């Protein structure tokens, strides 16, 4: 645990994000390229009829392809996240691309899939509550608060996993005690420039892209979206790394690679 102020975490998060992109440019650009390509490939294709010779297995394969692209996005996004964590906390460069024999990447994927599944379950329960009860929103809102609270209490798991830690849920819960609002504030202020740039871009360039040729507009939108997604990943990983430096205590005992 380091003595870092709120402002220092935000400032160092911005600086580390810039350094990570400039010192690992090919990794960043490669992730952008994969995100853009998979986004384009995952777009729904025009339906084909049976008369055109498309059988049920082909339809099944086409239906499963978006899951393949989503899995690829998870892998490349996880790789970038882990490398930024290790860059900030260890000073590690691009090599090795998959550290610790891939264990951090596997654990990152497990946590991410668990979060997605829990979100789906939460959304389903909220839908049932709202449809079944006239005042279902009174059930939905407390559930939402609890879900967000638990998510924030465990968010330090991500940099910990990047350093080789197992899924130390109890340690992450203990280290985040009393710091939830601070972590939310650091995240909000860190992402604020990205939100502002996104809004400005959509305001000025969005209508022009939509008015352009459909194929060109779709490609440009996919590229821009991939760029912003990759930048968001870098910002998130860098700011979380400094929050880890600020609050991690119990989690440090689980790390295989100790932070510098």
Secondary structure per residue as TSV (DSSP state, phi and psi in degrees):
chain	resnum	aa	ss	phi	psi
A	1	X	-	360.0	127.6
A	2	X	-	-108.9	154.1
A	3	X	-	-83.9	90.1
A	4	X	-	-122.1	136.9
A	5	X	-	-84.0	169.8
A	6	X	H	-57.1	-49.6
A	7	X	H	-63.2	-36.5
A	8	X	H	-65.1	-38.9
A	9	X	H	-63.1	-42.7
A	10	X	H	-65.8	-49.7
A	11	X	H	-62.0	-46.4
A	12	X	H	-67.2	-30.5
A	13	X	H	-64.0	-43.2
A	14	X	H	-63.5	-47.5
A	15	X	H	-62.5	-45.0
A	16	X	H	-65.1	-34.9
A	17	X	H	-62.3	-46.7
A	18	X	H	-62.3	-44.5
A	19	X	H	-64.2	-39.9
A	20	X	H	-63.0	-42.8
A	21	X	H	-67.8	-43.8
A	22	X	H	-74.5	-27.8
A	23	X	H	-94.3	-14.1
A	24	X	S	-129.3	55.0
A	25	X	H	-65.2	-38.0
A	26	X	H	-71.3	-32.7
A	27	X	H	-65.3	-45.4
A	28	X	H	-61.6	-47.9
A	29	X	H	-66.8	-36.1
A	30	X	H	-63.5	-41.4
A	31	X	H	-64.2	-42.0
A	32	X	H	-58.7	-43.9
A	33	X	H	-63.4	-44.6
A	34	X	H	-64.8	-43.0
A	35	X	H	-62.9	-40.5
A	36	X	H	-66.8	-45.9
A	37	X	H	-64.9	-45.1
A	38	X	H	-67.8	-31.9
A	39	X	H	-64.9	-41.3
A	40	X	H	-68.1	-42.4
A	41	X	H	-69.0	-27.0
A	42	X	T	-82.1	-7.3
A	43	X	S	-65.1	141.6
A	44	X	-	-58.9	133.6
A	45	X	-	-92.8	154.5
A	46	X	-	-57.3	137.0
A	47	X	-	-66.8	139.7
A	48	X	-	-110.0	147.3
A	49	X	-	-92.4	164.0
A	50	X	G	-65.4	-27.2
A	51	X	G	-65.1	-20.3
A	52	X	G	-86.1	6.4
A	53	X	T	85.2	22.3
A	54	X	-	-97.3	115.6
A	55	X	-	-89.8	-179.6
A	56	X	H	-64.8	-37.2
A	57	X	H	-65.0	-36.6
A	58	X	H	-65.7	-41.9
A	59	X	H	-61.9	-40.5
A	60	X	H	-63.2	-43.8
A	61	X	H	-61.6	-41.2
A	62	X	H	-65.1	-33.0
A	63	X	H	-72.3	-30.0
A	64	X	H	-84.1	-18.8
A	65	X	H	-57.2	-42.1
A	66	X	H	-57.2	-33.2
A	67	X	H	-66.9	-36.5
A	68	X	H	-64.2	-45.1
A	69	X	H	-66.0	-36.8
A	70	X	H	-65.0	-39.8
A	71	X	H	-64.9	-39.1
A	72	X	H	-65.6	-40.4
A	73	X	H	-62.9	-38.3
A	74	X	H	-62.9	-41.7
A	75	X	H	-66.9	-48.8
A	76	X	H	-69.7	-37.3
A	77	X	H	-64.8	-40.7
A	78	X	H	-65.8	-39.1
A	79	X	H	-61.6	-45.4
A	80	X	H	-64.4	-42.5
A	81	X	H	-59.1	-48.3
A	82	X	H	-64.6	-41.1
A	83	X	H	-66.4	-36.8
A	84	X	H	-68.4	-43.0
A	85	X	H	-55.5	-48.1
A	86	X	H	-71.7	-29.8
A	87	X	H	-64.4	-46.0
A	88	X	H	-72.2	-42.2
A	89	X	H	-88.4	-28.0
A	90	X	H	-118.8	-13.3
A	91	X	-	73.9	20.8
A	92	X	-	-80.6	140.9
A	93	X	-	-88.7	-154.7
A	94	X	S	-65.9	-38.0
A	95	X	-	-92.6	136.0
A	96	X	S	-76.2	142.6
A	97	X	S	-64.8	-36.6
A	98	X	S	-121.5	89.0
A	99	X	-	-71.2	158.6
A	100	X	G	53.5	42.2
A	101	X	G	58.0	26.1
A	102	X	G	84.1	2.0
A	103	X	H	-61.9	-45.0
A	104	X	H	-59.7	-38.7
A	105	X	H	-66.0	-41.7
A	106	X	H	-63.3	-41.5
A	107	X	H	-69.5	-37.1
A	108	X	H	-61.4	-45.0
A	109	X	H	-62.5	-39.9
A	110	X	H	-62.9	-46.0
A	111	X	H	-64.9	-43.0
A	112	X	H	-63.5	-43.4
A	113	X	H	-65.0	-37.2
A	114	X	H	-63.1	-41.0
A	115	X	H	-63.3	-44.2
A	116	X	H	-62.7	-46.2
A	117	X	H	-63.6	-40.4
A	118	X	H	-65.6	-35.1
A	119	X	H	-64.3	-41.3
A	120	X	H	-65.0	-42.2
A	121	X	H	-63.4	-44.0
A	122	X	H	-61.0	-44.6
A	123	X	H	-62.2	-40.5
A	124	X	H	-64.0	-45.1
A	125	X	H	-64.5	-39.4
A	126	X	H	-64.4	-41.2
A	127	X	H	-61.9	-44.6
A	128	X	H	-63.3	-42.3
A	129	X	H	-63.7	-42.7
A	130	X	H	-69.3	-37.6
A	131	X	H	-76.6	-32.1
A	132	X	H	-86.0	-27.9
A	133	X	-	-121.7	141.9
A	134	X	T	-64.4	-35.7
A	135	X	T	-105.7	38.5
A	136	X	T	-61.4	-25.5
A	137	X	H	-62.5	-27.9
A	138	X	H	-69.0	-20.6
A	139	X	H	-88.1	-38.0
A	140	X	H	-64.1	-45.8
A	141	X	H	-63.1	-46.6
A	142	X	H	-61.7	-37.6
A	143	X	H	-62.1	-41.1
A	144	X	H	-63.9	-44.1
A	145	X	H	-62.3	-43.8
A	146	X	H	-64.2	-42.5
A	147	X	H	-62.8	-46.8
A	148	X	H	-65.4	-38.1
A	149	X	H	-63.1	-48.1
A	150	X	H	-62.6	-41.0
A	151	X	H	-60.5	-44.2
A	152	X	H	-68.2	-34.8
A	153	X	H	-66.5	-24.2
A	154	X	T	-106.3	6.4
A	155	X	T	-70.2	-21.8
A	156	X	T	-71.2	-4.8
A	157	X	H	-61.6	-33.6
A	158	X	H	-63.3	-53.2
A	159	X	H	-65.1	-31.5
A	160	X	H	-64.4	-43.0
A	161	X	H	-62.2	-39.6
A	162	X	H	-60.8	-27.4
A	163	X	T	-89.0	7.1
A	164	X	T	98.4	4.4
A	165	X	-	-71.1	151.6
A	166	X	-	-75.4	-177.9
A	167	X	-	-77.9	78.5
A	168	X	-	-84.4	76.9
A	169	X	H	-63.0	-42.6
A	170	X	H	-65.7	-40.0
A	171	X	H	-66.5	-41.5
A	172	X	H	-64.5	-40.1
A	173	X	H	-63.7	-41.0
A	174	X	H	-68.6	-44.0
A	175	X	H	-69.1	-26.7
A	176	X	T	-89.7	-0.7
A	177	X	T	-61.1	125.1
A	178	X	T	80.1	5.4
A	179	X	-	-120.0	9.8
A	180	X	H	-61.0	-48.6
A	181	X	H	-64.2	-36.2
A	182	X	H	-64.4	-42.8
A	183	X	H	-67.1	-39.3
A	184	X	H	-63.4	-42.7
A	185	X	H	-63.8	-43.4
A	186	X	H	-61.9	-43.1
A	187	X	H	-63.4	-43.8
A	188	X	H	-63.5	-47.5
A	189	X	H	-68.3	-35.8
A	190	X	H	-63.8	-42.8
A	191	X	H	-81.3	-11.1
A	192	X	H	-54.9	-45.3
A	193	X	H	-60.3	-37.0
A	194	X	H	-66.8	-40.9
A	195	X	H	-62.3	-42.6
A	196	X	H	-64.3	-45.6
A	197	X	H	-62.5	-40.0
A	198	X	H	-62.6	-43.6
A	199	X	H	-64.6	-42.3
A	200	X	H	-63.3	-43.8
A	201	X	H	-62.3	-46.4
A	202	X	H	-65.0	-34.6
A	203	X	H	-67.3	-43.5
A	204	X	H	-90.5	-41.4
A	205	X	H	-97.2	-23.1
A	206	X	H	-56.4	-53.6
A	207	X	H	-60.3	-36.5
A	208	X	H	-66.3	-40.1
A	209	X	H	-67.0	-40.1
A	210	X	H	-67.7	-29.3
A	211	X	H	-81.5	-13.6
A	212	X	S	-75.5	178.2
A	213	X	-	-56.6	138.3
A	214	X	H	-56.9	-47.6
A	215	X	H	-62.5	-45.3
A	216	X	H	-63.9	-41.9
A	217	X	H	-62.4	-43.2
A	218	X	H	-62.4	-42.7
A	219	X	H	-65.4	-44.7
A	220	X	H	-63.7	-43.9
A	221	X	H	-61.1	-41.8
A	222	X	H	-63.3	-41.0
A	223	X	H	-67.1	-46.1
A	224	X	H	-64.3	-42.7
A	225	X	H	-62.4	-41.0
A	226	X	H	-63.4	-40.0
A	227	X	H	-62.7	-48.1
A	228	X	H	-65.7	-36.9
A	229	X	H	-64.6	-42.0
A	230	X	H	-65.7	-41.4
A	231	X	H	-63.9	-39.9
A	232	X	H	-61.3	-42.1
A	233	X	H	-60.0	-45.1
A	234	X	H	-63.8	-46.4
A	235	X	H	-59.5	-45.6
A	236	X	H	-62.0	-46.2
A	237	X	H	-66.6	-41.5
A	238	X	H	-66.5	-46.2
A	239	X	H	-66.6	-38.0
A	240	X	H	-65.1	-34.1
A	241	X	H	-63.0	-40.6
A	242	X	H	-74.0	-31.9
A	243	X	H	-65.9	-35.8
A	244	X	H	-62.9	-44.8
A	245	X	H	-60.4	-35.6
A	246	X	H	-76.3	-39.6
A	247	X	H	-114.5	-18.6
A	248	X	-	-67.8	128.9
A	249	X	S	-135.7	-63.9
A	250	X	T	-64.6	-36.1
A	251	X	G	-64.7	-28.5
A	252	X	G	-62.5	-28.6
A	253	X	G	-74.2	-12.3
A	254	X	G	-100.2	-8.0
A	255	X	-	-76.5	134.3
A	256	X	S	-75.7	-44.1
A	257	X	S	-103.7	115.0
A	258	X	-	-75.7	137.2
A	259	X	-	-61.2	149.0
A	260	X	-	-78.8	360.0
